[in-house]
Amino acid sequence: MFAFSCGVILLYRFSVLPPYPWLFLSLFVLLTIFIAKVTRFRVVFLWLIWLSVGLGWAAWHADTRLQQRLLPLEEGVPLTVSGYVCDLPQPGTFNSIRFNFCVDSWAETFDSVKGGVPPDKIRLAWYGAGEKVLPSGPIALQVVLKRPHGNLNDAGFRYEDWLFRQGVRATGSVRNLVELPGSVCGLFCSYHAWHREMASVVEGYFSGAEHYPLLASLLIGNRGHLSASHWQTLKATGTIHLVAISGLHLGLVALAAGLASRRLLLLLPAGLISGKVIRNGVFGSVVLACLFYALLAGMTVPTRRALVMVIVGGWFLLKAREASSWRPFVIAMACVLLFDPFAPLDQGFWLSFSAVALLVWVFSGRLGNTGWLAGLMLAQCAVFVGLWPVLQAFGQAQPLAGVAANLVAIPWVSFVVMPVLFIGTLLVFVTGGSLTAHVIDVFDAVLGVLWYLLQAVEAVPVVSLPGASQAAVIAMTLVVLLMLRFPARSFQALSAIVVVGWLGVGWLSHESPVNVAVDVPEVRIWDVGQGLSVLVRSGSEVLLYDTGPEVKGAYSAVESVLLPNLRALGVRRIEHLVVSHGDSDHSGGLPVLLEDLSIGMISSGEPEVVRQKLARHPEALIHGCPRLPQMLGEFELSFWRSGSAVSGNDASCVLRLFHRQLNVDLLLTGDISRRVETEMLADRDLDWLSAFPGQRIVIAPHHGSKTSSSMKWVSAVEPNWVIYTAGYRHRYGHPHSTVVERYQDVGAVPLNTACSGQLFLSFGPDSLKITQATQQAPFWIAGPGLARDQCKIP
């Protein structure tokens, strides 16, 4: 089972989906050798066989999912689909509702291409329908769709990973809705209709509660009512796991069901039933109670995973099996991967199984009882330290406040909040709602205490944990886990000294914002959708040109792309921040960036607009576009701004990066128009603009808009490469076909972040190397026939 699990996990380390003939051939060879009863290495071949089985099982499911795709001609055109809403609709931006839609049929003829089949699950947004209620039964929708696509960078959240994990093979918006009263609602349709009805019933009874968002999340896993402030507090205190129906909630249900059923069975006359029947009855009650609660919670990914783990663990516990504690752990992991081969793509899979493994390691085999308080402290310390390297591998920090928050929140939720919620909800349903007002008061009281404690922990000024390499964190984690596992006093004392010393040195060095130095100069053009953000590094010096787009309450490139990537690169200070102009797709998230990083100089073509965006930071000095050349390590920086433009796109601060040793320059042009391009060509001081003998890279002005990149300017600049920073199938349609043709006429090699993802320019000692993120992307993002494969510019 462990070898099978490793095979499933191994698949998602590949950048290319393994072909079936090779998988079947390898499995056939291994089976032949094993059946031949070769005594030497027989166990090794048995492991390899099950590893191949796991790999083939996951590859078959992945290939089946990848076959579901839209045709290029069907993107961006109205289509009619019939099916049902298969999750709880959530409020979105621009007065919209967002939901998953399971498709039963497509009205249009859906011709297969290369064995492809139409998607059976799509993700939709219905704009302007925030107050509407979607029907629960079969409906027909007119939709406009596109293939799954998201930003592709080295770090940060990947929307395409999440869509593939959820089985969503197209996204889009709703144009019209028609109910289908005569259609039959099948088993899954009926379940989702029932689940939505239960969510509506809970909302009808308890929506008047002050802490209803927390109530709905903890009771039925409906997290759509949680606000941004809720998520901020939960993230800062490391308690997001509390609002996902997972092992904690199902464990409580299993405990309550087990105790109640056992007590009832023991009330029967002695000798009527045997101890074996009692154990079987208790186990059956636990399974049924957990299954019902999992269905009530929507059978989400963490709920399904927890259900399998509770059933396997309960089987070993209630059947009184004498076996290693690791046996149910491995069986549960294999069962989860058997029923859900896409689980390794879910961060929760790694966190949950890592947490369980840590608890098994710390508590199994102990001779004495640790006591509830010592056990709680031991468990929290083990999980906190043990999950640190796992979180770091996902590009996340381990909040120090999480120790105190979970020490208080987990017992309070386990022994007070959840029992009160279950009992109160049962009372309301039994009494027909007559006790609702009193029950809501009790709910608000216990949830109010929880939220007060979390906010109090969040408000405490706690120094963050020092940053360190993955190897250093893993080494420290091993030392702490060994200290917790083995009781030798001298070893524990020595380990504590090592950990405290490491933390002390880390905190002392953490105070100074020193960047990790790079061996050779580099430029990273991040994939931020319809916007621009470019990072320049030379040695330990850093320049950032623009911060990408921001849509209030929906998306911020600073939070989703810049900060995760800067942390991963070890960038703590930006010497020079250049904001080309004030448009939101170039200057989004500025306040958040200043709160997280140390910024030296800030320049902009529209300093007044930037100053208004940074009103919360009056100490920040905003300068106009520099007039004099500067140096950033091995790069020579030259700035230019139109003398006639007062504001807007034409006021963009243009930057030229020149690497003298390689004779390569990069032009960052903001959103200048053809009028400013003419002014630029007429400026005699720009002797580097034309007749450049080296290699030139140009980021197309205004993302390749037809209002920019005039033929005269393109011919004068004559770049070797042109880079478009545009969104995939964005409504503006960048880059425009006429602009693409102009750059092709001068022989420029086109690149587009919508297709290539992040672009990495490495200025080595001998040559320039340009790397596209898709070259290292996994098979479900950059595979043949997918969105990025179709959008490449010829």
N, C-alpha and C positions, 0 to 999 in steps of 0.2 A: 504493500500500500504506500509505503514511503517512496519507493522507486517510481510508482505510478504518479504520485504527487509531484515529484521532481521533474518528471517528463512533461506534465502539463505546464508547470512553471517555466521550464526551459524554453518553450515555444516563444514566449514573449520577450526573449533576449535576442531573437533573430530579426534581421532587417528584411529578410525575404522569407515568404511562406514556403516551407519545405515541400517539394513535389511529392505527390502520393506514390509514384513508382519507386522512388528511393526509400521511402518509409516502409513500404510493403516488402521490398527486397531485403532491407536490413533486418526486418523482423523475421522473414523467412530464413535467412542465413543463421540468425541467432537461435531460432527454434530448432533448426536442423542440427546445429552443434550441440544444443542442450539434449535433444532426444537421443543423440548418438552416445550419451552417457560418458562424456569425457570427464574423467574424475578431477583432473586438474582445472582450476578456475571455474568449476561448475556453478558456484555461488555468484561469481562475477557475471557469468552469462545470464543467470536468472535475474539479476538486477538489471542488466542491459535490456532484457526482454520486456520487463515491466516498464522500464524507462521509455522504450520505444512505443509501447502501448499507450502510455500517458501522452507522449508527444503526438502520436497519431490521432488520439481522441480529441485533443485540443485543436490540432490542425484541421480536422474534419469540420468541427463546429465553426472555426474561424473562416474557413473557405466558404462554407454555406452562408455565413453572414455577409461575407464580402461579395458574394454573387448578387446580393440584393442592392441594386443601384439604379439611379435615374439615368436615362440617356441624355447626352448633351443637348439634344433638341428639345427635351422636355423640361429643361431648367428655365425658369423665368417666364413660363407661359401658363395660363389658367388651365388647371386640370380638375376633374371631378372624382372624388374618392368617397366610398361608402364604408362605414365601420362604426366604431364606438370609442368614446373617451376612456382611456385605460389608466388613468391616475387621477389624483385630486388636482383640479385646475388651480393655479396659483396666480395672484395678481402680479402684473409686470409693469414696466414703465410705459409712459404715454397712454395711460388708461387702458391697458391691455390685460388679457388673461392668457396664460401660457399653459400648455398641456400636451401630453403624449396622446397620439391617436393611433389605434390599432386598425389597420385597413383590411377589410374583407374583400373588396373588389374595386377595380379601377374602371371608370366609364370609358376612357379612351383605350384604344388598342395599344397594348404594351408589348412591342416586339422585343424579344430577347436578343442580346448581343453577346457573343462569346459565352453562351450559357447563362447569362444573367437573368435574374427574375425581379419582378417589381418588389419594392420595399413593403414589408408588412407592418412597419411601425415608423411613424414620423413625428417630429417635434414641431408644434405649431404655436403661433402667436396670433391672437385676434385683437387687433388694435381698435380702440374706441368702443370696446365692449366690456369695459371694466365692471359695469353694473349688471350685466346679463348673466343668466344661469344656463349653462349648457345642458341639453337634454341627456338623460342617463342611458336611453336606449339607442338603437341604431339610427344614424343620421348620415346625410350626404353633405359634403363640404366642397365648395369650389376653392381651390388653394393655388398658390404660386410657390413653387418649391425650388430648392437647389441642393446640391450634394453636400454631405457633411464637410464642414470646413471651419477651421479656427486658427488662431495665431500659433506659429511654430517657432519656438525659441529653445535655448538650452535649458532654461529653468522657467518656473512659473506654471500656472494652471493651463492644461491643454484640453480645450473643449472637444477636440476630435477624439481624444482618448475616452472622455466621458460618454460621448455619443456612441462610440463603438461598444463600449462596455454595456450601455443600456440597450443595445440593439436598435438604435435609431439610425436609419439609413437615408434620411432626407430631412431637411428643415425648411420652414417657410412660414407663410402668413395666410390667414383665412380671408376670403373675399365675400363668401355667402354661405348660408346654412339652410338646409331643408330637412325637416323631420321625415322619418320613414315609418309611419305607424303600423303598416302591415308587415314589416320585416320581422323575422324571427331573431330573438336575442339568445345566442347560444350560451354555453356554460360559462366561458370566461367573460362574456359580455354581461351576463346576469350577476356574476360575482362582483365585477367593477361597479355595476349599478347599485348593488347592495352595499358595497363599501362606501360609495359616495352618499348613499342614503343614511348610513350610520354616522358619517361625518356631519351631515346636515342635522341629524337629530342631536348630536352632541353640541353643535353650534347653537341650535335652537334653545336648548336648556341652559347652556353655560356661557353664551356669548356676552352676557352682562357682567361677567367676572372681570375684575381689574387686571388679573394676570391670566386672561384667557389664552394668549399666545403660548405661554408656558404650559398651561393646562392641556391644551389640544396637542402639544408636542409630546408631553410625557404620557398622556392617556392613550392616544391613538396614532401618534407619530405624524400628525398634521403640522408641519413646520412652516406652512405658507403664511402664517400670521406673524411670524417673528420679524421684528423690524431690524434695521441696520444697527441700532444701539444694542439690541439683544445679542446679535451675533458678535459685536465687538466685545461685550462683556464676557460672553462664553469663550471666545477665542483667547482673550487676555488671561482668563483664569484656567484654561485648559479643561473646560467642562462641556465641550460640545457633545461628547459622547452621551451625556445625560439626556439630550433631547432626540436621540435616535433610538428607536425601539430595538434593543439589542440584548446582549447576554444579561445585563443587570435586570431589565424588566422581565424577560422570560424566566430568568432564574427565580425571581420573586413569585411569579405565577406558579412555577413548578413546585416551589417550596410550600406555598399555600395549598395547592391542589393535593400534594402528597400528604401533608399533615392532616388535612380535612378528610381525605378518603381513607387514610389509615385509621383515624379515630372512628369513623363510621363503621368500618369493617370489624374493628375490635369490639364494637358494641354487640355484635352478633353472638349468639350462644357459643360457649367454648366447645370445640370439637366439630362445629358445623362445617367449617372450612379450614383447610390446612394453611400453614405458613407460606407455602409456595403460591397458593391461590391469592393470599393477601398481598404478597409482593407483586404478583402479576396484575392484580387489581389496582394497586397503587401506581404501578408504572403506566398502565393504560389510562388512568385518570390524569396523570401528569402529561402524557402525550396529547390527550384530547384537549385539556385546558390550554396547553401551550399552542396547539394548532389553531384553536378558536381565537386566541388572542393575536396570533400572527396574522390570521385572516382579517381580523378587525383592524390591525395596524397596516394593512395594505400589502402584506407579503413583500416588503421592500428587500433590497439586497442584504443589509445587515440583519434584518429580521429573519430571513431564510437561513442565513449563516448561523445565527444564534439558535434557531430551532433545531438544526441538525446537531449542533454541539450539545445542547441540553438533552436531546433524546439519547445520544450516544453516552454522554456522561451519566445520565439517569439510569440507563440500562446497566452499566457496570456497578453503579452505587446500589441500586435497589435489588439487583440480582446477586449482590454480595460476591462478585467475582474477585478471586485472588489473582491479581495481575499487576504488572507495573503501571504506574500512573501515566507513563508515556503511551501505553497501548491505546486507551480511549482517545488520547490527543491525536495520534497518527490516524486512527480510524475516522475520527471526525473530520480531519483535514482531507483525507482521501474522499470521503462522502461529499463534502462541500465541492471539491473539484470535479467529482464525477457528475453531480447534478448541475454544476455551474462552472464549466471550464474557463469562463472569462473572469473568474474571481481574482486571479493575480493582478488584473488591471486596476483593482479597487484598493485604494490605500487602506480602507478599513479592514480588508483581509489580513494584511500584514500587521496592522496594529493589534487587532483582536487576537490572532494566533500568537503573536509575540508576547502579548500581555499574559495569556494563559500559560505559555511555555515558561515565562519568568516565575509565575506563581507556583507552577509544578516544581520548578527547580529549587525554589526557596523553601517550600513547605513539605515536599515529599520526603519520606524517610526520617523525619524528626522523631526522636524517642519520646519527647514530652510535649505537653500542650503549651502553646505560647501565650494563651490568654487573649481575650478579644481586643484589648487596647494595644498590647504589644504586637498582636497579629496584624491589626490594622496599620500600625506604623511600619511594620516590616513590609507588608504588601505595597503600601504607597511608595516607600523608598525604592523597592525593587522595580516597580512599574515605572516610576519617574526616571530613574537612572537607566533602566534597561531599554526604554523606548526612545531615549535621547538619540542614539545613532540611527534608529529607524526613521525618526522624524527628520533628522539631518539629511538622510538619503533622499527624502522627498522635498528637500529644500525648505523645511520648516524649522522654526526655533522651538526649544522646549521652555515654556514660560515657567520661571521660578515660582511665581504665585500659584501655579497649579498644585504644588504640594499642599499648601495650606488650604486652598479652596477644596480640593478633593477630600482631604482629611475630614472636613466638615460636611461637604455637600453629599458625598456618597452615603454615609450613615443616615443623614437626615432624609435623603430621598428614599433610601431603602426601607427604613424602619418607621418613617412618619408620612412622607408625602405620598408615596405610591399606595400604601395601605389605606390612607384617608381618601385618595382619589377613587380607588376601587370600591370601597365600602360606600362612599358618598354617591357615586354614580349608580350603584346597585339600588340604594335607597330611593333615589329619584325615579328610577325606572319602575320599581315595585309600587311606589305610591302615586304613580302617574303625574309626577311633577309638583305635588303639593308641598314638598319640602325643599324645593329648588332654592328659594331665597336663603334659607338657613344653611344649606349645604354649600352654596356659593360663598357665604361668609367664612365658613371653615376652610374652604379651598384657598381663598385669598389670604387667610391668616397663615397657613403653612407655606404656601408659595411665596408670600410676602417675606417671611423669615428667610427662606432660601435666597430670594433675590437680593435682600438686604445684605446677607452675608457675602454673596458673590460681588456685589458692588463695593462693599467695604474692603474686600481683598484686592479688587482691581484698583482702588484708590490709594492703597499703600504704596509709597515710592520704593519699589524693590529694584535693586541693581540687577540688570539682566546677566544671564550666564555668559562667561567669556567665550568668544568664538575660537574654534580650534579645528584642526584638520580631522578628517574622518578617522584616520588611524589613531590619533590621540584620544578622541572621544571613545572609540571602541576599547582602547587599552584601559582608560579610566573606568569604563563600564564593567569590564571584566574584574578589575580589582575590587570594585564595590560589591559586585554579585558574589564573589568568593568570600568577601568579608561577611556578607549577610548569611551565606550558606554554612560556613564552618565556624564553630563556636570557640575556637582557640583564642583566648584573650590577647595573647601577645601578637598573633597574626592580625586580629581585628584592630588593635591599637596601631600597629605599623601601617596597615591599610588606611586607617583614618588619617594618619599624619601625611601619607602620600597624597590622598585626595584633597585635603585642606591646603596643602602646599601647592598642588597643581592649580586649584581654584584661585589661591591668593596671587600666584604669579600671573595667571591669566587675567584676573581683574586689574592688576596693576598695569599690565601692558595694554589692556583693553581701553584704558582711559584716553590714550592718544590716538586720534583718527589717522592711522598710517595705512596706506593702501598696500596691497600685495603687488610687488613689482613684476613686470613682464619682461621676458628675455629679449623679445623683438617687438617693435611698435606694431600696433594692431588697431583696426577699426571694426566695430560691430554695428551693422545697420539692422536694427531690430524689426521684427515683424509685429507691427502694432495695428494692422488693418489700414483703414483710410486715415493716414496720418504719417508723422515722421518722428524718429528719434534715432540719433547716431551717437555712439560712444567711441571716444578716441583715447587710446592709452599709449604712453611711451615711458618706460621705466615705471616709476610710481606715480607719475603725473597723469591726471585724468581731465578730459574735456567732454562735456555733454552738449550736443546740439539738438535742441527741441526735446519735448517730453511726451509727445504723442497725444492721442485724443482722450477726451473725457466726456461722458454723458452722465450727468448728475443722477445718482441713484441707480445707475445701470452698469457702467463700465468705466474704469480708469486704467489707462496704460501704465501709469506710475505704480499703482498697486498690483496690477496683474502681471506686468512684464518687467518694468524697470527695477523695482526694488528686489524682487526675487533673484533676478540675474545679477544685480550689483552685489548682493550678499554672497551669491555663489562665487563671484569673481574676487571677493575680498576687497571690494571698493567701499571705503568709508568716508572718503572726502573727494569732492569735485573741485578742482582748482578753478575751472572756468565753466560757467553755465551760460550758453548762448541760446536765447529764445528768439528765433528768427523774427516772429511777429506775434500778435496777440490772439490769433484765431485758436479756437478750442482744440482743433486737431493737431496743433503744434505746441500748445502751452497748457495742456490739461494736467491737473493734479499737482501744480506747483507748490501749494502750501504743504501737502503731504510729503513731498520730496524734501523740503526744507526742514520739516520736523524730524525726519529720519536720518538725514545726512548732513555733514558739515560742508558748506558751500563757501568758496572763496569769492570770486568775482562773478557778477551777473550782468550780462550785456543783452541788449535787445534792439531791434529796429523800431519797436514801439514801447519805449520804457514806461510811458505813463499807463498804458494798458496793463503791462506786467505789474506795475506798482499797485494798481487797483486789485489785481488778483491776489497780491500778497499783503492785503490790508491787515491781516492778522500778524504779520511779521514786519512791523515798522522799522525794525533794526536792519533789515536787508537793504543794501544800497544797490540801486538799479542804474546802470550806465547805458548810454547810447551805444550804437554799433561802433566799435573801436576804429580809429583812423589809422593808427600806426601798426606795422607788422609786429608780431610777437613770436615767441618760440615755446613749444611744448615738447620737451625732450628732443627727439630727432626730427620733429615736424616744424616747418615754418608756416605760420598762420598769417594769412592776408585777408582783410575784411573789406567789404564794399557795401554801400547803401545808396539808393537813388537820392539825388539832390532835390528832386521835384516832388516826390511822393511824400505825403504827410502821414497817411495812415493806411491800414488795410494790407492786402497782399503785396502791393508794390513797395511797401515800406520794409520788406523783408531784409534782414541782415544776411548778406551773402558771404560765405566763408570758403577760402581755398586752403586746403592742406597740401603741403609740398614736401615730399621726401627727397632730399637732394641726392643722397647716395644711390637710390634706385631710379632717380629721375621720373618719379610718378607723382601725379597730383590728383586730388579729389575735390570736386566742386559741389558744395552744398548750397543750393540756390533758393531754398524756401519756396514761396509761391509767387515769384515775380512773373509779370505778364510780358507780352511781346513789346509793349511800349517801353518798359524798363529794360528789356533786352537790347532794344535799339539804343537807349541811353548808355547802356553798359559798353556796347561796341564803340560808341563815339568817345568814350573816356580814354584819353591818350595815356593816362597814368597806369592803365591796366595793360602793361606790355606783355604780361603772361597769358592774356586771355586767348589770343590767337597765335598761330605759328609756333605751337609748343612741340618741341622735337621728341619728348618722351611719351610715356603712356598716360592717358587721361581717362578718369572715371567721372561721370556726371550723374548726379541724382536729378532726374528730370524735373524741371520746375513745375510746381503745382500738380504733382503726381501724374504728369502726362496729359494735362488738360489741353484742349484745343486752343485755349486762350494764351498758351505759352509755347515755348520751343518753336519759334519761327524758323523758317528754312535758312534765313540769313544768319541767325544766331547759331543754329546747329552746324552749318557749314563752317562758320568761323571757329567754333570751339572744337569741332571734329573729334569727338571722344572715341576711345577704343571700346569702352563699355558704357551703357546707359542703364540706370537702375530706376525702376518705377516703384514707388511706395504707395500702393493702392490696395483697397479692399477687394476681396473676391466677390465678383458680380455685384459691386456696389451700384447704387442708383445713379451715380454720376457717370458711370461707364468709363472710368480711367483704366488704362491709358487709351486715348482716342486713336482710332485707326490711322488718321492722317499724321499724327505725331509719330506713331510707330514707323510709318513709312519713311519719314524724314530721317530718322536716326539710322534706319536700314540703308538708306541711300548713301550715307557717309561711312558705312561699314561698321557701325557700332554693334557690339554684341549685347542683346537685350537681356535683362534680368528683372524679375518682378517678385517682390516679397510675398505677394499673394500666392505665387506658385512655388518659389524657392524657400520660403520661410526666411529666417534670419540669415543674413549674409555676413561672412567673416572674412575680413581682408587682413592677411598677415604679411608684413613688410620684412621678409627675411633678409639675411645678409647678401643674397645673390639675386633674389627675384621676388615678385609679388605673387601671392597665392590667394585665390578667391574660393571659398568653400560655401556651399549652400547647405542649409540645415536638412534639406530633404535627402542629402547624400548619406546621412546617418539616421534618418527617420525610420521608425518601424514599419512593417509591411501594411498595417491598416491605415497608414497616413500617406505614404508615398508609393503604394503599390500601383500596378498597371490598372487603368480604367477608373481611377479615383479622381477626386476633384483637382488635385494639384497636377496630375498627369494630363488633364484635359485643358488646363488654363495656360499652359506654357505658350510664350510668344514665339512664333516661328522665326 
